[in-house]
């Protein structure tokens, strides 16, 4: 990274929470160790209870520790924001990023207090985690309220799937290879499946999960954005990222549910004990079909599937090419994780005396060729520091995505989920439910 970045204070609301420990702090450790990143960073971890830096930083975080301070503060107390303001004045950085790692109900009180204390001018930016509302109306309300204090250009809504290397590669790969660029439409493609399988369950997030579920947590954000990346029109210049956000939005606006009644809602056995709610109807697995009204994509089923406590962690986009005359269908797999790469299944003559076809993969993984892939959160932080918003979800994208799901949401919470046994593949769950 050639350019020197502006000096930046990163203020973390909820520094001791799961999100901050799992994703943000490890990413900051990497950034602070990197020689490539030339930026003066000051990190201020806020929490409700008294906390020392060593309570949240691992022993490996020496480079981060030297720029890290903590501050105890009650987010609902207007007076405590004066303490924060004084700290930020002392740090004297060119810009300030407020990162929200707090439960959804804590967001607005913080935003209002920042506004009331004039910490919302041009040098301030919000880095926000989903969920952005629980349906279209609540998301709209949240966005409107935030916009009373901050401009849209100051609000960076994280969808860390957009920042994964493999997701960033989708537009570049499809736009740069003649083999795919010209056949990327319903004339040649039969169907698209986007599958995100997770091995973990809800772990220590049961309380949050009871308010959320897979549809709102995962489908509305990550899977919709992956769909948008696959369906969007290629940019004339693949590295002109300035158009990516508006093209994703255009793709989302063409999508609708194919058959709301056919959506699968399921829950893993054992979830109700973890959630301490024997009658919970909250899902840990969803599979649903979308269709696009874009003339390029008409008639193509796009299936989004995600679930927890499945056999392995694996996210991929499967694009099935149409069978034409003698040619068999080909499968292109865009591998998002854990293997990051591309696999194309091709038909070849099976060696031997018989006349038989055999399917073989042509594949590569990034891990084969690159020593280290930056984690999504590193990219998120770097882009927020350098004011690039194309890897973040705009308010219009968030609303477009809720709009797609709206017909399902009215009856979703009352629907009884099917139960599935942990340890299966997503395909098995779909088959067995
Ligand atoms: C989060 C979801 O956004 O993404 C979690 O809230 C999920 O439910 C996580 O486990 C998965 O992220 P990753 O990067 O580990 O695939």
Boltz pocket constraint, residues with backbone or C-beta under 6 A from the ligand:
constraints:
  - pocket:
      binder: B
      contacts: [[A, 160], [A, 198], [A, 217], [A, 218]]
      max_distance: 6.0
